[in-house]
């Protein structure tokens, strides 16, 4: 599998205006089998270094305070940035189209062969739902029901489905997919096997992925439509609880060889990625086993400390600080506060700069750095996610499950998953988890589940768990408002000249240009989204999509 990913084709990202190029090419002829089409759809979905650099490293991760620059943030931290929203073009031009091709190719098989590919066709549909949901999360209304159909005698001008309608479609599609995959096939099925880079064609894994995705998507409705959220959750737990992920072995992720993610735009270190003060402080004081998996020790070795003393760069009375993990302050105003200056001003000795703050563990994102040969892990949905969502639902009295039990299971699962990712990535300073590390962490007063502040504890653990899943971390902050400046894990407000700056909540939605063949549908979509008072101006990233109500 790693060998295949190392050989996978690199693609160029396309703008949203170009999505019709593939969609409207009726002369293209498909002669390839559905299995490699599915594989290419998956590799194309993940192989986007522009998304990594601009959307993940420079955009969303900064807004969520998962990463911060060495020198902190400037007043423009909450502005939109160029080259962001690569997900839109990738879906319409290099992955979603191929998933439709998988299904259409199967439809063209002979009557005796077609039934043998029923499960494969359903898996492609699950993947397409996931991708479309990921795209609508930052864009609102998108073409879906009529998309990708021009070459199959469909429309050249697809309508834009509203996000509300999309959520109904996603729910029913995933529910039907699980029913289809659980049914006894009428004939033996052709398996995707190693062409399925996630689960190697294992149908039980896809059942769990689809059911768990139903739950994750439904959680977006916690403010907008709590009654529907409860109905979906009740249906899942009543009729499909056994179909939810049940261990870290069920995680929906892609493991790719070091050559799949090279350096260049993939190089997270090039973007100056460091830990945030509140997160690192919280993890440090609670001895979180994930701390050394997430962050590197700072520059202050005993040797460097002694050199700084002997060179007169620090007072002779200085006492060595054995703590090697500190985070940077994220508020633009922080560097104006004298007490915080040591975090912004490195001590310069003959051998180099001594930074107080901790860089993130670069190889967790870019295993090829420093001649590394480890593998990268792209997270889509994990067992830890599901555990912590179930804990949240219980804490909100939406279910009668034990919030404490699912909270603790979530912590266990998250630590296991990140330990596996770190080991696979070949962290230079990787060390196996200590025998009692997890138990000791869960025994800390701030971590032991306390019903009086249980929801806050659960959401903090969700935040930590989304260390490598930026979009879900972004959604968490938009959906719940926690963690924040008042929670145990302090997430600083972005304050500039004393004024709190709101974080971006979606991507820029461009007005169609004159001559666009789909001008009317695009204009109608914007007008429809603007019916929600909180949508704001289309080009304002502080505006909100349908589910993200105040």
Secondary structure, DSSP 8 states (H G I E B T S, - for coil): -HHHHHH--------GGGTHHHHT-TT----S-HHHHHHHHHHHHH--HHIIIIIIIIIIHHHTTS-B-TT---TTTTS--TT--HHHHHIIIIIHHHHHHHHHHHHTS-HHHHGGGHHHHHHHHHHHHHHHHHHHHHHSSB--TTTT-GGGT--SS---B-HHHHHHHHHHHHHHHHHHHHS--SS-----GGG-TTTTT-HHHHHHHHHHHHHHHHHGGGTT-HHHHHHHHHHHHHHSGGGS--SGGG-EEEEE-TTTS-SGGG-GGGG--B-BHHHHHHHHHTT-TTHHHHB---S--HHHHHHHHHTTSS-TT----------B--STTGGG-GGGHHHHS-EEETTEEE-SS-BB-GGGT-TTGGG----EEEEEE-HHHHHHHHHHHHHTTSS-S-HHHHHHHHHHHHHHHHHHHHHHHT-TT-----TTHHHHHHTSTTTS--GGGHHHHHHHHHHHHTTT-HHHHHHHHHHH--S-TTSSS----EEETTEEE----S-------TT-TTHHHHHHHHHHHTTSGGG--TT-TTS--TT---
